[in-house]
Amino acid sequence: MIEDILHVLEYYHWDPLSEGPVGYPVYVKKEHDKGYAVVVVDGNNAGDLTKEMHQAILAWAAQVLVDDGCTETAELTLFVTSELAKFALLGEGTAFWIVTPAGRIIVRMGQPEDFCGLRADLSKTLAPEPATIMSKAPGEVIAEEKVYRIEDNKYAHLPTGFWAEAADGFTTCYFTIALIILNVLIFAVSYAAGGTDAIDESWERFASSWDLTITEHQFYRMFTCMFLHYDLYHLISNMEALLVIGYFLERRISRRAYVVVYFAGGLVGSIASLLYHGVFVPEKEVWNGWFTYTVSQRGILSAGASGAIMALAGATFFRMFIGRSFDGYWSAERKPYLDMLVFISVIINIGTAFFVEEQGNVDVSCHVGGILGGFAVMSAVMVILYRREQRFEVMG
């Protein structure tokens, strides 16, 4: 996609600045005494780009135009990415467009709807389908313009089909892959250190229970319990859910929001488990086949990544059913099969939890608390982002 955009700029007589910043090509054009500068940012390779650095690049491009005799300048950044929320904040205070991997141009409220004819040039060359321009409040579409297909297929190099898209997507799900590796390593190291005895010892030291976490004030257990798994089945089932749900969500929200949802939502799941076992149902009757006896649940150890994973599921549900009203923050493409995979994965996870809950092996309260926590955290994140943008637009 980056190569296609650069080709369009060169074809329509935009001149590259050879002394520009490495990795962020800058193109300029002059019309009479006014100069235009376009910065192209590849979202997949912009990990070190900060807001200050971005503004410095634009200021440098403007100075180049002034030195070239322009009495008026205008600068625009093209963020080529599907992480709309992240780059909308990165471009705050500047003129920018979002170009999705499918070639759609998203123009947010307060941004220029055209830039020296560039939008039309890009749209008729890049967009495989009619592109909508978002220029008012999020969710309000004011224009749908015709775009043209090109005879040669510029998208032959893009991944098509389920497996190709999945393989391509996994290369950008850094935190999801990192969390899976971390959980597997913790389990593998514990098991290698002494088998099941070492795993039992790690649970005694880091798993969460009302007696240890609350009564003994070992609050760190609410966090460390997210990285423990009892056996191989427990680990595999959780990592499968994390892979499916994380793959879906991480590519559609900023990675900062993803990390916040995972850990804050997982913490809510841990708190829900503590409240259930320590306050709401501190004792439970158990039937062993011959007679019924009562056990205290305040000493039951609980651990696993399920709460944090279910938090990602809750955030995903917000994205599916409510977050679409924040159109500018979500990718324009919708993948129904991914929606279905996430939904099936959550149903299997929750269904398994309820199915074996009577055996005392699955903490249903943590699962449910994680879903509600993730939904709430994602709601808060999106409201904060939306209000921050609206406040800037009012001030600007």
C-alpha positions as CSV (number, residue, x, y, z in Angstrom):
1,M,0.0,0.0,0.0
2,I,2.9,2.4,0.8
3,E,4.4,1.8,-2.6
4,D,1.1,2.4,-4.3
5,I,0.7,5.8,-2.5
6,L,4.2,6.9,-3.3
7,H,3.6,5.9,-7.0
8,V,0.4,8.0,-7.0
9,L,2.3,11.0,-5.6
10,E,5.1,10.7,-8.1
11,Y,2.6,10.2,-11.0
12,Y,0.8,13.4,-10.1
13,H,4.0,15.4,-10.0
14,W,4.7,15.5,-6.2
15,D,8.4,15.9,-5.7
16,P,10.2,13.8,-3.0
17,L,12.5,15.5,-0.5
18,S,15.7,13.5,-0.6
19,E,16.9,14.9,2.8
20,G,13.7,14.0,4.6
21,P,13.6,11.8,7.8
22,V,14.5,8.2,7.2
23,G,11.3,6.0,7.1
24,Y,8.9,8.9,6.7
25,P,9.0,10.0,3.0
26,V,8.0,13.6,2.4
27,Y,6.6,14.9,-0.9
28,V,6.0,18.5,-1.9
29,K,4.2,20.5,-4.6
30,K,4.0,24.2,-5.5
31,E,1.1,26.0,-7.0
32,H,2.0,29.7,-7.5
33,D,3.1,31.0,-4.1
34,K,1.6,28.2,-2.1
35,G,3.4,25.0,-1.1
36,Y,1.9,21.7,-0.1
37,A,3.8,19.0,1.8
38,V,2.6,15.4,2.3
39,V,4.2,13.0,4.9
40,V,3.5,9.3,4.4
41,V,3.6,7.2,7.6
42,D,3.6,3.4,7.5
43,G,1.7,2.4,10.6
44,N,3.4,-1.0,10.8
45,N,6.8,0.6,11.0
46,A,6.1,3.7,13.1
47,G,6.8,2.3,16.5
48,D,9.3,5.0,17.4
49,L,7.2,7.9,16.0
50,T,6.0,10.3,18.7
51,K,3.6,13.3,18.5
52,E,6.5,15.7,18.9
53,M,8.6,14.0,16.2
54,H,5.6,14.0,13.9
55,Q,5.1,17.7,14.4
56,A,8.8,18.3,13.9
57,I,8.7,16.6,10.6
58,L,5.8,18.8,9.4
59,A,7.6,21.9,10.6
60,W,10.7,20.9,8.7
61,A,8.7,20.3,5.5
62,A,7.0,23.7,5.9
63,Q,10.4,25.4,6.4
64,V,11.7,23.7,3.2
65,L,8.8,25.2,1.3
66,V,9.3,28.6,2.8
67,D,13.0,28.5,1.8
68,D,11.9,27.7,-1.7
69,G,9.9,30.9,-2.0
70,C,6.4,29.9,-0.8
71,T,4.5,32.5,1.0
72,E,1.9,30.1,2.2
73,T,2.2,26.4,3.2
74,A,0.0,23.5,4.1
75,E,1.0,20.1,5.4
76,L,-0.8,16.8,5.5
77,T,0.1,13.4,6.9
78,L,-1.2,10.1,5.4
79,F,-1.3,7.4,8.2
80,V,-1.5,4.1,6.4
81,T,-2.9,1.9,9.2
82,S,-5.8,0.0,10.7
83,E,-5.1,1.3,14.2
84,L,-7.3,4.4,13.8
85,A,-7.5,5.3,17.5
86,K,-3.7,5.3,18.0
87,F,-2.9,7.4,15.0
88,A,-5.8,9.8,15.4
89,L,-4.2,10.8,18.7
90,L,-0.7,10.8,17.2
91,G,-1.9,13.3,14.5
92,E,-3.7,15.5,17.0
93,G,-3.2,19.2,16.3
94,T,-2.2,18.5,12.6
95,A,-3.9,17.8,9.3
96,F,-4.0,14.1,8.6
97,W,-5.9,11.4,6.8
98,I,-6.2,7.7,7.6
99,V,-5.6,5.3,4.7
100,T,-6.8,1.8,5.7
101,P,-5.0,-1.4,4.3
102,A,-8.0,-1.8,1.9
103,G,-7.3,1.6,0.4
104,R,-10.2,3.6,1.9
105,I,-9.5,7.2,2.9
106,I,-11.0,8.3,6.3
107,V,-11.2,12.0,6.8
108,R,-12.2,12.9,10.3
109,M,-14.1,16.0,11.5
110,G,-12.2,19.2,11.2
111,Q,-9.7,17.8,8.7
112,P,-9.3,19.0,5.1
113,E,-11.6,17.1,2.7
114,D,-9.2,17.8,-0.1
115,F,-5.6,18.7,-0.4
116,C,-4.4,20.0,-3.7
117,G,-6.6,17.4,-5.5
118,L,-4.8,14.5,-3.7
119,R,-7.9,12.8,-2.3
120,A,-9.4,12.2,-5.7
121,D,-6.1,11.0,-7.1
122,L,-5.6,8.5,-4.3
123,S,-9.3,7.4,-4.2
124,K,-9.6,6.5,-7.9
125,T,-6.3,4.6,-7.8
126,L,-6.3,2.9,-4.4
127,A,-9.8,2.1,-3.3
128,P,-11.1,-1.2,-4.5
129,E,-14.7,-0.2,-3.5
130,P,-16.6,3.0,-3.1
131,A,-15.0,5.0,-0.3
132,T,-17.0,7.1,2.2
133,I,-15.6,10.3,3.6
134,M,-16.2,11.0,7.3
135,S,-16.2,14.8,7.8
136,K,-18.8,15.5,10.5
137,A,-19.4,13.9,13.9
138,P,-18.3,10.3,14.2
139,G,-20.9,8.1,12.5
140,E,-22.3,10.8,10.2
141,V,-21.6,10.2,6.5
142,I,-22.1,13.2,4.3
143,A,-20.8,12.0,1.0
144,E,-20.2,8.8,-0.9
145,E,-18.2,9.4,-4.1
146,K,-17.6,7.1,-7.0
147,V,-14.2,5.7,-7.4
148,Y,-12.7,3.9,-10.4
149,R,-11.1,0.5,-10.7
150,I,-7.8,0.3,-12.4
151,E,-7.2,-2.3,-15.1
152,D,-4.1,-3.8,-13.6
153,N,-4.6,-5.4,-10.2
154,K,-2.5,-3.4,-7.8
155,Y,-3.7,-5.7,-5.0
156,A,-2.2,-8.9,-6.3
157,H,0.4,-8.8,-3.6
158,L,-2.0,-8.3,-0.8
159,P,-3.2,-11.4,1.2
160,T,-6.5,-12.8,0.2
161,G,-8.6,-15.5,1.8
162,F,-8.9,-16.6,5.4
163,W,-5.6,-18.3,5.9
164,A,-3.5,-15.7,4.0
165,E,-5.1,-12.9,5.9
166,A,-4.7,-14.7,9.2
167,A,-1.0,-15.4,8.5
168,D,-0.4,-11.7,7.6
169,G,-2.3,-10.5,10.6
170,F,-0.3,-12.5,13.1
171,T,2.8,-10.6,12.1
172,T,1.2,-7.4,13.6
173,C,-0.2,-8.9,16.8
174,Y,2.9,-8.3,18.8
175,F,1.3,-8.1,22.3
176,T,-0.9,-11.1,21.7
177,I,2.1,-13.3,20.6
178,A,4.2,-11.9,23.5
179,L,1.5,-12.7,26.1
180,I,1.2,-16.3,24.7
181,I,5.0,-16.8,24.8
182,L,5.2,-15.4,28.3
183,N,2.4,-17.7,29.6
184,V,3.9,-20.7,27.9
185,L,7.4,-19.9,29.3
186,I,6.2,-19.5,32.8
187,F,4.4,-22.8,32.7
188,A,7.3,-24.6,31.0
189,V,9.9,-23.2,33.4
190,S,7.7,-24.2,36.4
191,Y,7.1,-27.7,35.1
192,A,10.8,-28.1,34.2
193,A,11.8,-27.1,37.7
194,G,10.0,-29.9,39.4
195,G,7.0,-31.2,37.5
196,T,3.6,-30.9,39.1
197,D,5.1,-30.3,42.5
198,A,6.8,-27.1,41.2
199,I,3.5,-26.0,39.7
200,D,1.7,-26.6,42.9
201,E,4.3,-24.6,44.7
202,S,4.0,-21.7,42.3
203,W,0.3,-21.7,42.9
204,E,0.8,-21.5,46.7
205,R,3.1,-18.5,46.2
206,F,1.3,-16.5,43.5
207,A,-2.3,-17.7,43.0
208,S,-5.1,-15.7,44.5
209,S,-7.5,-16.5,47.3
210,W,-9.5,-14.4,49.8
211,D,-7.5,-15.6,52.8
212,L,-4.1,-14.9,51.2
213,T,-4.9,-11.8,49.0
214,I,-7.2,-9.9,51.3
215,T,-6.8,-11.3,54.8
216,E,-3.0,-11.5,54.5
217,H,-2.8,-8.3,52.4
218,Q,-0.9,-10.0,49.6
219,F,-2.5,-7.9,46.9
220,Y,0.1,-8.7,44.3
221,R,-1.6,-12.0,43.8
222,M,-4.5,-10.4,41.9
223,F,-1.9,-9.6,39.2
224,T,0.4,-12.6,39.4
225,C,-2.5,-15.1,39.2
226,M,-3.1,-14.0,35.6
227,F,0.1,-15.9,34.5
228,L,-0.4,-19.2,36.2
229,H,-1.9,-22.4,34.7
230,Y,-2.6,-25.7,36.5
231,D,-2.0,-28.2,33.7
232,L,-1.4,-28.4,30.0
233,Y,-5.1,-28.5,29.1
234,H,-5.7,-25.3,31.2
235,L,-2.8,-23.6,29.3
236,I,-3.8,-24.7,25.8
237,S,-7.5,-23.8,26.2
238,N,-6.6,-20.3,27.4
239,M,-3.9,-19.7,24.8
240,E,-6.3,-20.8,22.0
241,A,-8.8,-18.2,23.3
242,L,-6.1,-15.5,23.6
243,L,-4.9,-16.2,20.1
244,V,-8.3,-15.9,18.5
245,I,-9.6,-13.0,20.5
246,G,-6.3,-11.1,20.7
247,Y,-5.8,-11.5,16.9
248,F,-9.2,-9.9,16.3
249,L,-8.8,-7.0,18.8
250,E,-5.2,-6.0,18.7
251,R,-5.4,-5.1,15.0
252,R,-8.4,-2.9,15.6
253,I,-7.5,-0.7,18.6
254,S,-4.3,1.0,19.7
255,R,-1.8,-1.3,21.4
256,R,-1.8,0.9,24.5
257,A,-5.6,0.4,24.8
258,Y,-5.1,-3.3,24.2
259,V,-2.6,-3.6,27.2
260,V,-4.9,-1.5,29.4
261,V,-7.9,-3.7,28.6
262,Y,-5.9,-6.9,29.2
263,F,-4.5,-6.0,32.6
264,A,-7.2,-3.7,33.9
265,G,-10.0,-6.1,32.8
266,G,-8.0,-9.1,34.1
267,L,-7.7,-7.2,37.5
268,V,-11.5,-6.8,37.5
269,G,-11.9,-10.5,36.9
270,S,-9.6,-11.2,39.9
271,I,-11.6,-8.9,42.1
272,A,-14.8,-10.5,41.0
273,S,-13.4,-13.9,41.9
274,L,-12.4,-12.6,45.4
275,L,-15.7,-11.0,46.1
276,Y,-17.6,-14.2,45.0
277,H,-15.6,-16.6,47.0
278,G,-15.0,-14.3,50.0
279,V,-18.2,-12.3,50.3
280,F,-21.1,-13.5,48.3
281,V,-20.6,-17.3,48.6
282,P,-17.9,-17.9,51.3
283,E,-19.2,-21.4,51.9
284,K,-20.4,-24.1,49.5
285,E,-22.1,-27.5,49.9
286,V,-20.4,-30.3,48.1
287,W,-21.8,-33.8,47.4
288,N,-19.1,-36.5,47.2
289,G,-21.5,-39.3,46.2
290,W,-22.3,-40.5,49.7
291,F,-23.0,-37.4,51.8
292,T,-23.0,-33.6,51.6
293,Y,-20.5,-31.5,53.4
294,T,-19.7,-27.8,53.6
295,V,-16.4,-26.3,52.5
296,S,-15.0,-22.7,52.9
297,Q,-14.3,-21.0,49.6
298,R,-12.1,-18.3,51.1
299,G,-9.1,-20.5,51.0
300,I,-9.6,-21.8,47.4
301,L,-6.7,-20.8,45.1
302,S,-7.7,-19.2,41.8
303,A,-5.4,-18.5,38.8
304,G,-5.2,-18.4,35.1
305,A,-5.3,-16.0,32.2
306,S,-9.0,-16.5,31.7
307,G,-10.1,-13.3,33.4
308,A,-7.8,-11.1,31.2
309,I,-8.7,-13.0,28.1
310,M,-12.4,-12.6,28.8
311,A,-11.7,-8.9,29.3
312,L,-10.4,-8.8,25.7
313,A,-13.7,-10.6,24.8
314,G,-15.7,-8.0,26.6
315,A,-13.8,-5.2,24.8
316,T,-14.4,-7.1,21.5
317,F,-18.1,-7.2,22.2
318,F,-18.1,-3.5,22.8
319,R,-16.3,-3.0,19.5
320,M,-18.8,-5.3,17.7
321,F,-22.1,-3.9,19.0
322,I,-21.6,-0.5,20.5
323,G,-18.2,0.8,19.4
324,R,-19.3,1.1,15.8
325,S,-20.9,4.4,16.7
326,F,-17.3,5.6,17.0
327,D,-16.7,5.1,13.3
328,G,-13.5,7.0,13.1
329,Y,-11.8,4.8,15.6
330,W,-12.5,1.4,14.0
331,S,-11.3,-0.1,10.8
332,A,-13.6,0.3,7.8
333,E,-13.4,-3.4,6.9
334,R,-15.6,-5.9,8.7
335,K,-14.6,-9.6,8.7
336,P,-17.8,-11.6,9.6
337,Y,-15.8,-14.8,10.0
338,L,-13.6,-13.2,12.6
339,D,-16.7,-12.0,14.5
340,M,-17.9,-15.6,14.4
341,L,-14.6,-17.0,15.5
342,V,-14.4,-14.7,18.5
343,F,-18.0,-15.4,19.4
344,I,-17.5,-19.2,19.2
345,S,-14.3,-19.0,21.2
346,V,-16.0,-17.1,24.0
347,I,-19.0,-19.4,24.1
348,I,-16.7,-22.4,24.3
349,N,-14.7,-20.9,27.1
350,I,-17.8,-19.8,29.1
351,G,-19.6,-23.0,28.3
352,T,-16.7,-25.1,29.5
353,A,-16.5,-23.0,32.7
354,F,-20.1,-23.6,33.6
355,F,-20.0,-27.3,32.5
356,V,-17.1,-28.2,34.9
357,E,-17.9,-25.6,37.6
358,E,-19.6,-28.1,39.8
359,Q,-16.3,-30.0,39.9
360,G,-14.7,-26.9,41.5
361,N,-12.1,-26.7,38.7
362,V,-13.2,-23.5,36.9
363,D,-13.7,-20.0,38.4
364,V,-16.9,-18.9,36.6
365,S,-17.0,-15.6,38.5
366,C,-13.5,-14.7,37.1
367,H,-14.7,-15.3,33.6
368,V,-17.9,-13.3,33.9
369,G,-16.1,-10.5,35.8
370,G,-13.4,-10.4,33.1
371,I,-16.0,-9.9,30.4
372,L,-17.8,-7.2,32.3
373,G,-14.5,-5.6,33.2
374,G,-13.2,-5.6,29.6
375,F,-16.5,-4.1,28.4
376,A,-16.4,-1.4,31.0
377,V,-12.7,-0.6,30.4
378,M,-13.1,-0.4,26.7
379,S,-16.1,1.9,27.1
380,A,-14.1,4.2,29.3
381,V,-11.2,4.2,26.9
382,M,-13.4,5.1,23.9
383,V,-15.2,7.8,25.8
384,I,-11.9,9.3,26.9
385,L,-10.6,9.3,23.4
386,Y,-13.8,10.8,22.0
387,R,-14.0,13.5,24.5
388,R,-10.3,14.3,24.1
389,E,-10.8,14.8,20.4
390,Q,-13.9,16.8,20.8
391,R,-12.2,19.1,23.4
392,F,-9.3,19.6,21.0
393,E,-11.7,20.5,18.1
394,V,-13.6,23.0,20.2
395,M,-10.3,24.6,21.4
396,G,-8.9,24.6,17.9
